[in-house]
Amino acid sequence: MTDPKQPRQHEAKPKAKPDSGTDSGPAPEIVAAACRTCGQTTTSECETFPFCSDRCRMADLGKWFNEDYRISRAIKDTDIEAGD
């Protein structure tokens, strides 16, 4: 039985690595960051990075859909031109 005072640990799924059969150079740098939803530490090797799990990723998406998150200013013409 788990201790209810301990935070729930999410199981991170490692990203699938392509099997090219040859070494293409130095390995990419692994980045560690806090999950944007729950704050648990996760790494760039996790399939759902920058989130620790699908659950946290979907919770964040739900906040966008519920308009809990918003763009802080109106979109300007220069923003549109810069995106081209």
Phi, psi and omega in degrees: 000140182271154178283121182294344179279342180278140177295147179291131181266129177270141179269116181277137176266125178290148177291145176289136180259133179294141181256089182271345179085349179231155177275120184266014178121198182295149179293146178295151180291135178269127182254135175251138180208163176279138176302136183289346181258308186252346178089357179293144179290134177222162181240165180293350175285341182289135181300332184257013181307135013271015175257155183276343183201167175298324180300313179292322178298316180289327176296320178294318178298320177299325177294324176294316180296324179277003180063030172287332175254145179217155171288135190282346180212166179291149178285131180259160178302323180295330176295319181292316180295324181291335181280351182285000000 
